[in-house]
Amino acid sequence: MSTMVNRLNAAKVALLIGLGAALNPGLATAADTVTGEAAAGGAAKELRVIPLRSVDNQGGQLELRGQAGQLQFRVPVEAGAKVRDARLRLVYQTTDAVVAERSKMWVYLNQQGIAQLPLTGGDDALRADIVLPPELLTTGQNTLSLWAQQENSRGCDAGSSAALWTRLDPANSYIALETTGPDRDRNLADLSDAASFLGAGADRIELLTPAKRSDATLKAGALVAQGFSLRLPESGLAVRHRTATAGSLNGRDGKVLVGAAGDIADLVADLGDIRGPYIGLRAAVNPGDGQLLVISGRDDAEVMKAAAAFSDPSVTLPATADWTIDQVKRAALRVQSMQEPGHSYRFKELRATTGGISNGTEARTGLELNLPADSLPAGGRKVVMELDYTYAANLAPNSVVNVLVNGRYASMIALNDPRGAKVVNQRVLLPIDQLRPGTNTIAFEPMIGSDGSSGCVVRPGSGKSVAISGDSLITIPDMARVASLPDLQLFASGGFPYVGTSDPRVGSRRDFEVVLTSGDDATIGGALTLLSKLAQTAGHPIDNFAIGAKARYQGDVLMIGPADTLDGKIAADLPAAARGVRDALRPAGTLFDQSPLFQSSLDPATGPATRPGVATNTVRAPNAATGTGVITASMADLAMLERAVAWTSELSRDFREAVWPSRYGRVAGSLSSVDEGSAMMAAFENPVKAQSTVTLITGATSETVESSVAALVKPALWDRLSGGTVAWNAGSMAMQSWAPEDNYRLGDIPDDWHQRMLFVNALFARNPVAWAFLALVGLLVLTGLTQLALNKRQGS
């Protein structure tokens, strides 16, 4: 066995040396001397090859699209290490429609220009080997950017621009780093740079718990995973959970061991006498292994305290290898500030954003608006911006700044004065229905035009052509304040309702359950990954949850596990779209379930269905004929009313999709692309407790669930969550969504008449057919009254 392991290690070293030699023959010689220098007591050298797809900020296809496409990558350098040599290899291909003499690609490292590459169409891929200056690579996170200027032979219109692309070969595009050090032993303070602990290019954390783990140990593991995710806010970090054994502690990248001292003493030789909540960092035992972070204590309560201290990135970790936590001065939770409807805010009061891939000629900048989760942004009103800005002279007359709301075009600012200008209080109107509850982004994307001789766009510059003042003002119109659920977009943008809401009627903290339908490592890993993403979305640690296999269903629930292990209560109450997707996910032979998958909410034999703990609504009004305050209706009347409401809602949905397909269109209604390799996420009302949400993630197997959630938390998929049910494939990164079938409100309609009018306006704005139907009824009633008045006048 040892001979086989040695051969595998030798093969890995040979692969790294071969890849380095492919970049530069000099790297092979340096790699060969690593062992000798380390044995002689010198600083150890390491050559690491990092595929670009593993450090992509977005997690999607490595593609530069449009006239000015961009890609960004994270390049981590370990604390205390020194970069001796760095090489970048790019293998790429461009569409045939590109005009080669007017198209190029630039490479930037930490905002410094490194190289300019040609873009030519054709079947042959191009390869570029680029030297990255070591002095530009600093400890921690570095940014590698690719910017492509592409012009279509058909012209510069929007359609021609959309057809432009340059794709990187994900298997053969990578960075090779040769480093020495670190020149000292690492300590807990170095964990502020979490990427170097995980390992360069690693996109997941290895988290281990003992075989005798309790639900409290799993919750502590979730808090530790949140700590890493919050220290890497721009990443979609996944968690790989494994049961701790002696062999599981070995490996190249860093690992985390969570558990009480008595349960892990046999796994860590030098654990020592633990006297309280404990965090410790262990150096690698074997050459080439990563470090081990230990989160422990004498009992579950102390393990939880240690995990809670690590989960908060504002807690200062000491510059020591071991820390017994006595008292932690916790900083205030960095909760995202809310912008209330009906108020105005200066830009300098809002959080600035610079993330996101720009399609302009200069970097995209913007603002973040956090609307309360119970707001209903709908109707014909506008968000008003009063902008103060300046722009440079001698810009091309077709230069503009595009204004995007949540990534979609909303308005445009012209920069057409050749002398430049200083503009004050220019009004820009944004449609209110482009906003959504939770987090919104308003981005400003400069598109500096060309002079006609340089092509459709000009090359990116190091300076800024436009500067927007922080004294600019944005006014948010008043909105109705009732949360409409389910809404996976609201879940993705702010974690609602699981991370709480500022609405005092609902409460700022709603405890929820995380239900594991299977106790295997893969299912646990998927749940911990999802909780880490929710904390990253909220911007602070979340601990208002219980995790385990038992479900009480007395509040909000996150349920995760394979499709054939779901609780019968949940399986019986899945929405129709989710039932269809669930059946498509399951392997042949398991499509039929013994439990009823459909329970009508309106059974003619029994009347309206009731749920435990849910009160039925009764219409009460004075009734002179019966002497009571109750008006009864037949089942036929109720059924007709339900059909009418459903008909207007469906017709409104079809109408909106036809008129505004980019805003309201549903992504496919077919299940043909959903297979055993796909996963599903569905949100619906808790069948046991009203005004509570169940969010379910499932797949054919536990391994599918784990890999699918790891892909879901990447921005390329996470930012596309919407509706009530989604299905996606981790391999193809394809996603389909279905609108919720049964909406419910969280909270009551306010008694204030103005709020009620806003609520009615929002409902009719989202249901235009019902508005037209009501208007038609009103016209008919008015016509009848007019006719009656005319007849009465003629008779008199």
C-alpha positions in Angstrom: 0.0 0.0 0.0 2.8 2.4 0.9 4.4 1.8 -2.5 1.2 2.7 -4.2 0.8 5.9 -2.2 4.4 6.9 -3.0 3.8 6.3 -6.7 0.7 8.5 -6.6 2.6 11.3 -4.8 5.4 11.0 -7.4 2.8 11.2 -10.2 1.3 14.4 -8.7 4.7 16.0 -8.4 5.5 15.0 -12.0 2.2 16.5 -13.2 2.9 19.8 -11.5 6.5 19.9 -12.9 5.2 19.0 -16.3 2.6 21.8 -16.3 5.2 24.2 -15.1 7.7 23.1 -17.7 5.0 23.7 -20.4 4.9 27.3 -19.3 8.6 27.8 -19.0 11.5 25.2 -18.9 13.1 27.2 -16.1 10.2 26.3 -13.7 11.0 22.6 -14.0 14.5 23.1 -12.7 13.2 25.2 -9.8 10.7 22.5 -8.9 13.4 19.8 -9.0 15.4 21.7 -6.4 12.5 22.0 -3.9 13.4 18.9 -1.9 17.1 19.6 -1.7 16.7 23.2 -0.4 14.1 22.1 2.2 16.4 19.3 3.4 19.2 21.8 3.8 17.2 24.0 6.0 16.3 26.6 3.4 12.9 28.0 2.7 10.7 25.4 1.1 9.6 26.1 -2.5 6.2 25.2 -3.8 4.9 25.1 -7.4 1.1 25.2 -7.6 -1.0 25.2 -10.7 -4.4 26.9 -10.3 -7.1 26.4 -12.9 -8.9 29.6 -13.7 -12.3 27.9 -13.4 -11.6 27.3 -9.7 -11.0 30.9 -8.9 -13.7 32.5 -11.1 -15.7 35.0 -9.1 -19.0 34.1 -10.8 -18.8 30.4 -11.2 -20.3 30.3 -14.7 -18.9 29.7 -18.2 -15.5 31.3 -18.8 -16.8 33.6 -21.5 -16.3 37.3 -22.5 -19.5 38.5 -24.2 -20.4 41.7 -26.1 -18.4 44.6 -27.3 -16.6 45.0 -23.9 -16.8 41.7 -22.0 -14.9 41.1 -18.8 -13.9 38.3 -16.5 -12.3 38.5 -13.0 -10.4 35.8 -11.1 -9.1 35.6 -7.5 -5.5 34.8 -7.0 -4.7 34.0 -3.3 -1.2 34.2 -1.9 -0.5 32.6 1.5 0.4 34.9 4.4 4.1 35.1 4.9 4.9 33.5 1.5 6.9 35.2 -1.3 6.1 34.7 -4.9 9.3 33.8 -6.9 7.7 33.3 -10.3 4.2 33.5 -11.7 2.9 32.5 -15.2 -0.5 32.7 -16.8 -1.6 30.4 -19.6 -4.7 31.3 -21.7 -6.2 29.0 -24.3 -9.1 30.8 -26.0 -11.3 31.0 -29.1 -13.3 33.8 -30.6 -16.4 33.9 -32.8 -15.9 34.0 -36.5 -17.9 37.3 -36.8 -15.2 39.3 -35.0 -13.2 41.9 -36.9 -9.6 41.0 -36.0 -7.9 44.3 -36.6 -10.4 46.1 -34.3 -10.6 43.5 -31.6 -8.2 42.8 -28.7 -8.0 41.4 -25.2 -6.2 43.0 -22.3 -4.8 41.3 -19.1 -4.7 43.2 -15.8 -3.3 42.2 -12.5 -4.4 44.3 -9.5 -5.4 47.1 -11.9 -2.1 47.1 -13.7 -1.9 46.3 -17.4 0.2 43.2 -18.2 -0.5 42.1 -21.7 -2.5 42.8 -24.9 -3.6 39.7 -26.9 -5.1 39.4 -30.4 -8.7 38.2 -31.1 -9.2 36.3 -34.4 -12.1 34.2 -35.5 -11.7 30.7 -36.8 -11.7 27.0 -35.7 -8.2 27.1 -34.2 -7.7 28.1 -30.5 -5.1 30.6 -29.6 -2.6 30.1 -26.7 -0.9 32.8 -24.8 1.8 32.3 -22.1 2.2 35.5 -20.0 4.7 36.3 -17.3 3.0 37.9 -14.2 5.3 40.3 -12.3 5.9 38.7 -8.9 6.1 42.1 -7.2 2.5 42.8 -8.1 1.2 39.8 -6.2 0.6 40.6 -2.6 -0.4 38.5 0.4 -4.1 37.7 0.5 -6.4 38.1 -2.5 -5.2 39.4 -5.8 -7.4 40.2 -8.8 -6.7 39.0 -12.3 -8.9 40.7 -14.9 -9.5 40.0 -18.6 -11.1 42.8 -20.7 -12.1 42.1 -24.4 -12.8 44.8 -27.0 -14.8 43.0 -29.7 -16.3 44.3 -32.9 -18.7 42.5 -35.2 -18.3 42.7 -38.9 -22.1 43.4 -39.2 -21.8 46.7 -37.2 -22.2 48.1 -33.7 -25.9 47.6 -33.0 -27.1 45.7 -30.0 -27.9 42.5 -31.9 -24.5 42.3 -33.4 -22.9 43.0 -30.0 -24.8 40.2 -28.4 -23.4 37.7 -30.9 -19.8 38.4 -29.9 -17.9 36.0 -27.6 -14.5 34.9 -26.6 -14.3 31.6 -24.6 -11.5 30.3 -22.5 -10.7 26.6 -22.5 -11.4 25.7 -18.8 -9.1 22.6 -18.8 -6.1 24.4 -20.2 -6.2 28.0 -18.8 -4.5 28.3 -15.5 -2.0 30.2 -13.3 1.3 28.6 -12.1 2.7 30.1 -8.9 6.1 29.3 -7.5 6.4 30.5 -3.9 8.8 30.2 -1.0 7.8 30.1 2.7 6.0 31.0 4.7 9.0 32.1 6.6 7.3 31.5 10.0 4.7 29.3 11.6 1.2 30.4 10.9 -1.1 31.5 13.7 -4.8 32.1 14.2 -4.5 35.8 13.2 -3.6 34.6 9.7 -7.0 33.1 9.3 -8.3 36.6 8.4 -7.0 35.6 5.0 -9.2 32.5 4.8 -8.3 31.7 1.2 -4.7 30.8 2.0 -5.8 28.3 4.7 -8.2 26.6 2.2 -5.5 26.4 -0.4 -5.0 28.4 -3.6 -7.8 27.6 -6.1 -9.9 25.7 -3.5 -13.6 26.6 -3.6 -14.7 24.5 -0.7 -13.8 23.9 2.9 -13.2 20.4 4.4 -15.1 20.2 7.6 -15.0 17.1 9.8 -17.0 16.0 12.8 -16.7 12.8 14.9 -18.8 9.8 14.4 -20.5 10.4 17.8 -21.7 13.9 16.7 -24.8 15.6 18.2 -27.1 18.1 16.6 -25.2 20.8 18.6 -21.9 19.6 16.9 -23.5 20.0 13.5 -24.7 23.5 14.4 -21.2 24.4 15.6 -19.9 23.2 12.2 -22.4 25.4 10.4 -21.2 28.4 12.4 -17.6 27.7 11.6 -18.4 27.4 7.9 -20.2 30.7 8.1 -17.0 32.3 9.5 -15.1 31.2 6.4 -17.8 32.3 4.1 -18.0 35.7 5.7 -14.3 36.1 5.4 -14.6 35.5 1.6 -17.7 37.6 0.8 -17.2 37.5 -3.0 -17.0 33.7 -3.2 -19.5 30.9 -3.4 -17.8 28.7 -0.8 -19.0 25.1 -0.5 -18.7 22.8 2.5 -17.5 19.2 2.1 -18.5 17.4 5.3 -16.9 14.1 6.3 -16.9 11.9 9.4 -13.5 12.3 11.1 -11.0 9.5 11.0 -7.3 9.3 11.3 -6.9 9.2 7.5 -9.3 12.0 6.8 -7.0 14.6 8.4 -4.4 14.1 5.6 -4.5 16.2 2.4 -3.0 19.2 0.6 -5.5 21.8 1.7 -6.5 23.0 5.2 -9.2 21.1 7.2 -11.4 21.9 10.1 -12.2 19.5 12.9 -15.2 20.3 15.1 -16.1 18.3 18.2 -15.9 17.9 22.0 -12.5 17.1 23.3 -13.4 13.6 24.4 -14.7 12.7 20.9 -11.6 13.9 19.0 -8.8 13.2 21.5 -7.8 10.1 19.5 -7.6 12.0 16.2 -5.3 14.9 17.3 -2.1 13.7 19.0 -1.1 17.0 20.7 -4.5 18.2 21.6 -3.5 18.6 25.3 -5.7 19.4 28.2 -8.6 21.6 27.0 -10.0 23.8 29.8 -12.7 25.7 28.0 -14.0 26.9 24.6 -10.9 26.2 22.4 -9.6 27.2 18.9 -6.3 25.8 17.8 -4.2 25.7 14.6 -2.1 22.6 14.0 0.8 22.5 11.5 0.9 19.8 8.9 2.2 16.5 10.2 3.3 15.1 6.8 5.1 17.2 4.1 2.5 18.5 1.6 -0.4 18.3 3.9 -2.5 21.3 4.8 -3.0 22.7 8.3 -5.7 21.6 10.7 -8.0 24.0 12.6 -9.5 22.6 15.7 -12.8 23.9 17.2 -13.4 22.2 20.5 -14.4 22.3 24.2 -15.2 20.1 27.1 -18.8 19.8 26.2 -21.3 20.8 23.4 -21.9 24.2 25.0 -18.2 25.1 25.0 -17.8 23.9 21.4 -20.7 26.1 20.4 -19.1 29.1 22.1 -15.8 28.6 20.3 -17.6 28.2 17.0 -19.7 31.3 17.6 -16.5 33.3 18.3 -15.0 32.1 15.0 -18.1 32.7 13.0 -18.0 36.5 13.5 -15.2 38.0 11.3 -15.2 41.2 13.4 -13.8 39.2 16.4 -10.0 39.6 16.4 -8.2 36.2 16.5 -5.0 36.3 18.5 -1.5 35.8 16.9 -1.1 32.5 18.7 -1.6 28.9 17.7 -3.9 28.1 20.6 -6.7 30.2 22.1 -8.9 29.2 25.1 -11.8 31.7 24.9 -12.6 33.3 28.2 -14.6 36.3 27.1 -15.1 37.7 23.6 -16.0 41.3 23.0 -18.4 40.8 20.1 -18.8 43.7 17.8 -22.3 44.7 16.9 -23.7 42.6 14.1 -23.1 44.3 10.8 -26.7 44.1 9.7 -27.4 45.6 6.4 -29.1 49.0 6.8 -32.6 49.2 5.4 -33.9 52.0 3.1 -37.5 52.6 3.9 -40.0 53.4 1.2 -41.2 57.0 1.2 -37.8 58.4 2.2 -34.8 60.1 0.4 -31.2 59.1 0.8 -27.9 60.6 -0.3 -25.6 58.4 -2.2 -22.9 58.7 0.4 -25.3 57.2 3.0 -25.7 54.0 0.9 -23.3 51.1 0.6 -21.2 51.5 -2.6 -20.8 48.4 -4.8 -18.0 47.7 -7.3 -18.7 44.0 -8.0 -20.1 42.5 -11.0 -18.8 42.1 -14.5 -19.0 45.2 -16.5 -19.9 45.3 -20.2 -18.9 49.0 -20.5 -15.6 50.6 -21.3 -14.8 51.4 -17.7 -15.5 49.7 -14.4 -19.1 49.5 -13.2 -19.8 51.4 -9.9 -23.1 51.5 -8.1 -25.2 51.6 -4.9 -27.0 49.0 -2.9 -30.6 49.5 -1.8 -32.0 47.2 0.8 -35.8 47.4 0.8 -37.8 45.8 3.7 -38.9 42.2 2.9 -42.5 43.1 3.3 -42.5 45.9 0.6 -44.5 45.4 -2.6 -42.7 47.4 -5.4 -45.4 47.5 -8.1 -47.4 50.1 -10.0 -46.6 53.0 -12.3 -44.7 55.1 -9.9 -41.0 55.9 -10.3 -37.8 56.0 -8.2 -36.3 59.5 -8.6 -32.6 60.1 -8.7 -31.2 63.7 -8.7 -27.7 63.3 -9.9 -24.7 65.6 -9.4 -21.8 64.5 -11.7 -18.9 65.7 -13.8 -17.4 64.2 -16.9 -14.2 64.9 -18.9 -13.8 66.9 -22.1 -13.2 65.6 -25.6 -15.3 62.5 -25.2 -16.9 61.0 -28.3 -20.4 62.4 -28.9 -22.0 59.0 -28.6 -20.6 58.4 -25.0 -23.2 57.6 -22.4 -23.6 56.1 -18.9 -26.1 53.3 -18.7 -28.1 52.9 -15.5 -28.9 49.3 -14.6 -31.3 48.1 -11.9 -30.5 44.6 -10.7 -28.4 44.1 -13.8 -31.1 45.2 -16.3 -31.1 48.4 -18.3 -33.3 51.1 -16.8 -32.1 54.5 -18.1 -29.3 56.4 -19.8 -27.3 59.6 -19.2 -25.8 61.3 -22.2 -22.2 62.7 -22.1 -22.5 64.8 -25.3 -20.8 68.1 -24.4 -17.3 68.1 -26.0 -16.1 70.6 -23.4 -17.1 68.3 -20.5 -19.6 69.4 -18.0 -20.5 69.7 -14.3 -24.2 68.7 -13.9 -26.3 69.4 -10.9 -29.7 67.9 -10.0 -30.3 66.0 -13.2 -33.4 63.9 -12.7 -33.3 60.2 -13.7 -36.5 58.1 -13.3 -36.4 54.4 -12.7 -39.5 52.1 -12.9 -40.5 50.9 -9.4 -41.3 47.4 -10.5 -37.7 46.8 -11.4 -37.0 46.8 -7.7 -37.6 43.9 -5.5 -37.8 43.3 -1.7 -34.4 42.7 -0.2 -31.1 43.7 -1.8 -31.2 45.8 -5.0 -28.3 47.2 -7.0 -28.3 50.4 -9.0 -25.2 50.4 -11.3 -23.7 53.1 -13.4 -21.8 51.7 -16.4 -19.8 54.1 -18.7 -19.9 53.4 -22.4 -17.3 55.8 -23.8 -17.8 56.0 -27.5 -15.2 55.9 -30.3 -14.1 58.6 -32.7 -15.1 56.5 -35.7 -11.6 55.3 -36.5 -11.1 53.0 -33.5 -14.1 50.8 -33.9 -17.3 50.5 -31.9 -15.7 51.2 -28.5 -12.4 52.5 -27.2 -10.0 50.5 -25.2 -10.3 50.6 -21.4 -8.5 53.4 -19.7 -6.9 53.6 -16.3 -8.7 56.8 -15.4 -12.4 57.6 -14.9 -14.3 59.7 -17.5 -17.3 60.2 -15.2 -17.5 61.1 -11.5 -20.8 60.9 -9.6 -21.1 63.0 -6.4 -22.0 61.4 -3.1 -24.4 64.3 -2.6 -26.7 62.9 -5.3 -30.1 62.0 -4.0 -32.4 59.1 -4.5 -36.1 59.1 -3.4 -38.0 55.8 -3.0 -41.7 56.1 -3.4 -44.1 54.8 -0.8 -45.1 51.1 -1.1 -47.6 48.7 0.3 -46.1 46.8 3.3 -47.2 43.2 3.2 -44.7 40.4 2.4 -45.9 38.1 -0.5 -44.5 34.6 -0.4 -43.1 32.3 -1.6 -40.4 34.1 -3.5 -37.0 32.5 -4.1 -35.6 35.7 -5.4 -36.3 37.3 -2.0 -34.7 34.3 -0.4 -31.6 34.8 -2.5 -31.3 38.5 -2.1 -31.7 38.8 1.6 -32.3 35.3 3.1 -35.9 36.2 4.0 -37.7 34.9 6.0 -34.9 32.8 7.6 -32.5 35.6 8.6 -35.2 37.8 10.0 -36.9 41.1 9.0 -37.1 44.6 10.3 -40.9 44.5 10.3 -41.9 44.8 14.0 -45.2 43.0 13.3 -43.3 39.8 12.3 -40.3 40.2 14.6 -36.7 40.7 13.8 -35.8 37.1 14.6 -37.7 34.1 13.4 -36.3 30.8 14.6 -36.3 28.1 11.9 -35.5 24.4 11.6 -32.9 22.8 9.3 -34.3 19.3 8.6 -31.9 16.6 7.3 -33.9 13.9 5.6 -30.7 11.7 5.5 -27.8 11.6 7.9 -25.0 10.9 5.5 -22.0 13.2 5.0 -23.2 14.5 1.6 -26.6 15.7 2.8 -24.9 17.4 5.9 -22.4 19.1 3.6 -25.2 20.5 1.4 -27.0 21.9 4.4 -23.9 23.5 5.8 -23.2 25.1 2.4 -26.6 26.6 2.2 -26.4 28.0 5.8 -23.0 29.5 4.9 -24.5 31.2 1.9 -27.4 32.6 3.9 -25.0 34.2 6.4 -23.0 35.6 3.5 -26.2 37.0 2.0 -27.2 38.5 5.4 -23.7 39.9 6.0 -23.5 38.5 9.5 -23.6 35.1 11.3 -27.0 33.5 11.8 -27.6 31.2 14.7 -31.4 31.3 14.9 -31.8 27.7 13.8 -31.9 24.1 15.0 -30.5 21.4 12.8 -31.1 17.6 12.9 -33.3 14.8 11.5 -36.4 15.6 13.6 -38.9 18.1 12.4 -41.6 19.9 14.4 -42.9 22.1 11.6 -43.7 24.9 14.1 -42.2 27.6 12.0 -40.0 28.2 9.0 -38.3 25.1 7.7 -35.3 24.4 5.5 -35.4 20.8 4.4 -32.6 19.1 2.4 -32.0 15.5 1.3 -32.6 12.9 -1.4 -36.0 12.8 -3.1 -36.9 9.3 -1.8 -36.3 10.3 1.9 -38.8 13.3 2.1 -41.3 13.4 4.9 -44.8 12.3 3.8 -46.3 15.6 5.2 -44.1 17.6 2.8 -44.4 15.2 -0.2 -48.1 15.4 0.0 -48.2 19.2 0.0 -45.7 20.0 -2.7 -46.9 22.4 -5.4 -47.8 20.9 -8.7 -44.7 22.1 -10.5 -42.5 20.8 -7.7 -44.2 17.4 -7.8 -43.5 17.1 -11.5 -39.8 18.1 -11.1 -39.4 15.8 -8.1 -40.7 12.8 -10.2 -38.4 13.7 -13.1 -35.4 13.8 -10.7 -36.0 10.3 -9.3 -34.6 7.2 -11.0 -36.9 5.0 -13.1 -38.9 2.7 -10.9 -39.4 5.2 -8.0 -41.8 7.6 -9.7 -44.8 6.4 -7.9 -45.4 7.3 -4.2 -47.8 5.6 -1.9 -48.8 8.8 -0.2 -51.3 11.1 -2.0 -49.3 13.8 -3.8 -52.3 16.1 -4.3 -54.8 17.4 -1.8 -57.3 19.8 -3.1 -57.9 22.9 -1.1 -61.5 22.9 -2.2 -63.2 19.5 -1.8 -66.9 19.5 -2.6 -67.5 16.6 -0.2 -65.9 18.1 2.9 -65.8 21.8 2.1 -62.8 24.0 2.3 -59.8 22.1 3.5 -58.3 23.1 6.8 -54.9 22.7 8.2 -54.0 22.1 11.8 -53.5 25.4 13.5 -54.9 27.4 10.5 -58.1 29.3 11.0 -60.6 29.4 8.1 -61.9 32.7 7.0 -65.6 33.4 7.3 -67.4 36.3 5.6 -69.6 38.1 8.2 -72.1 40.9 7.4 -75.5 42.0 8.6 -78.2 39.7 7.3 -81.8 40.9 8.0 -83.4 37.8 6.6 -81.7 35.3 8.9 -81.1 37.6 11.9 -77.5 36.5 12.0 -74.2 38.1 10.9 -73.2 35.1 8.7 -73.6 34.9 5.0 -73.3 31.3 3.7 -72.4 30.4 0.2 -72.8 27.1 -1.6 -69.8 25.1 -2.7 -70.7 25.8 -6.3 -70.4 29.5 -5.6 -67.1 29.2 -3.9 -65.8 27.0 -6.7 -66.9 29.5 -9.3 -65.2 32.3 -7.4 -62.0 30.3 -7.1 -62.0 29.5 -10.9 -62.6 33.2 -11.7 -59.7 34.3 -9.5 -57.4 31.6 -11.0 -58.5 32.5 -14.5 -57.7 36.2 -14.1 -54.4 35.4 -12.5 -53.3 33.0 -15.2 -54.5 35.3 -17.9 -52.6 38.2 -16.3 -49.5 36.1 -16.1 -49.8 35.2 -19.8 -50.5 38.9 -20.7 -47.4 40.1 -18.8 -45.2 37.4 -20.3 -46.3 38.4 -23.8 -45.8 42.2 -23.3 -42.8 42.2 -20.9 -41.0 38.8 -21.6 -37.7 40.0 -20.1 -39.3 41.0 -16.9 -42.1 38.4 -16.2 -41.3 35.5 -18.6 -41.0 32.1 -17.0 -38.0 30.1 -18.1 -39.4 27.0 -19.8 -42.3 24.9 -18.7 -41.0 21.6 -20.0 -39.3 18.9 -17.8 -37.4 17.5 -20.8 -34.0 18.9 -19.5 -34.6 17.7 -15.9 -32.9 14.4 -15.2 -31.3 12.4 -12.4 -28.3 14.7 -12.4 -30.5 17.8 -11.7 -31.7 19.2 -8.4 -34.8 21.1 -7.3 -35.5 23.9 -4.9 -39.1 24.7 -4.0 -40.7 27.1 -1.5 -44.3 26.9 -0.3 -46.4 27.5 2.8 -45.9 25.2 5.8 -48.8 22.7 5.8 -48.8 22.6 9.6 -48.3 26.2 10.6 -49.8 29.1 8.6 -47.6 32.1 7.5 -44.5 30.0 7.7 -42.3 28.8 4.8 -40.9 25.5 3.9 -37.9 25.6 1.5 -37.0 22.2 0.1 -33.8 21.2 -1.8 -33.7 17.7 -3.2 -32.1 15.5 -5.8 -31.9 11.8 -6.8 -29.0 11.0 -4.4 -27.2 12.6 -1.5 -24.1 13.1 -3.7 -26.3 15.0 -6.3 -27.7 17.2 -3.5 -24.2 18.0 -2.3 -22.7 18.9 -5.7 -25.8 20.8 -6.8 -25.9 23.0 -3.7 -22.1 23.7 -4.2 -22.9 24.9 -7.7 -26.1 26.8 -6.6 -24.2 29.1 -4.2 -22.1 30.5 -7.0 -23.3 33.9 -8.3 -23.9 32.4 -11.8 -26.9 30.4 -10.4 -27.7 32.0 -7.1 -28.5 35.4 -8.7 -31.0 33.7 -11.0 -33.2 32.2 -8.3 -36.8 33.3 -8.7 -40.4 32.1 -8.5 -41.5 29.3 -6.3 -39.7 26.3 -7.9 -36.4 26.0 -9.7 -34.5 23.1 -11.2 -30.8 23.3 -12.1 -27.9 21.1 -13.3 -24.5 21.5 -11.7 -22.7 20.3 -14.8 -24.3 22.5 -17.4 -25.2 25.4 -15.1 -28.7 25.4 -16.7 -31.6 26.6 -14.6 -35.4 26.5 -15.1 -38.0 28.3 -12.9 -41.7 28.1 -12.3 -43.9 30.8 -10.8 -45.5 30.1 -7.4 -48.9 28.6 -7.6 -50.4 29.6 -4.2 -49.1 32.9 -2.8 -49.7 33.8 0.8 -49.1 37.0 2.8 -46.8 37.3 5.8 -48.4 39.8 8.1 -51.7 41.6 7.9 -52.8 44.4 5.7 -52.3 47.7 7.6 -55.4 49.5 8.8 -54.1 52.8 7.4 -56.2 53.8 4.4 -53.2 55.0 2.4 -51.4 51.7 2.9 -54.6 49.9 1.8 -54.8 51.9 -1.3 -51.1 51.2 -2.1 -51.8 47.5 -1.5 -54.8 47.5 -3.9 -52.7 49.4 -6.5 -49.9 46.9 -6.2 -52.3 43.9 -6.6 -53.9 45.4 -9.7 -50.5 46.4 -11.1 -49.5 42.7 -10.9 -52.9 41.5 -12.2 -53.7 43.8 -15.2 -56.5 41.5 -16.5 -58.3 41.7 -13.1 -58.0 45.5 -13.4 -59.4 45.5 -16.9 -62.2 43.1 -15.8 -63.1 45.4 -12.8 -63.0 48.5 -15.1 -65.3 46.7 -17.6 -67.7 45.8 -14.7 -67.6 49.4 -13.6 -68.5 50.6 -17.1 -71.4 48.1 -17.3 -72.7 49.3 -14.0 -72.3 52.9 -15.0 -74.1 52.2 -18.3 -76.9 50.5 -16.5 -77.3 53.4 -14.0 -77.2 55.9 -16.9 -79.8 53.9 -18.8 -82.0 53.7 -15.7 -81.7 57.5 -15.2 -82.6 58.2 -18.8 -85.7 55.9 -18.7 -86.8 57.5 -15.4 -86.4 61.0 -17.0 -88.4 60.0 -20.1 -91.2 58.5 -17.9 -91.5 61.7 -15.9 
